[in-house]
Amino acid sequence: MPDAYNLYFYRDAEKDLSGIPAKDTRRIMDRIKNLRNDPRPRGCEKLSALERYRLRQGVWRILYEIDDDERELNIVKIAHRKEAYRR
């Protein structure tokens, strides 16, 4: 089995996470940790406008970038579905 991807958070994603209720935060973090071994799980969707992916966790959306060469995952944004795609 190949090595797990290294996980990094954009500063804004860390701020996003701090504003989410604790019970949801646990589920989101479990989902993010699972990305380390499978960065393109069933249900993830590539966003057409950017080189980013989206993963759903309830009403929350996790937006992230994958660098296969460096084996890195960058968590870009964690937001409620109403806010996730606004710039």
PyMOL commands that set and color helices and strands:
alter all, ss='L'
color gray80, all
select helices_A, chain A and resi 11-18+22-35
alter helices_A, ss='H'
color red, helices_A
select strands_A, chain A and resi 6-9+45-47+52-57+60-67+72-80
alter strands_A, ss='S'
color yellow, strands_A
deselect
rebuild
show_as cartoon
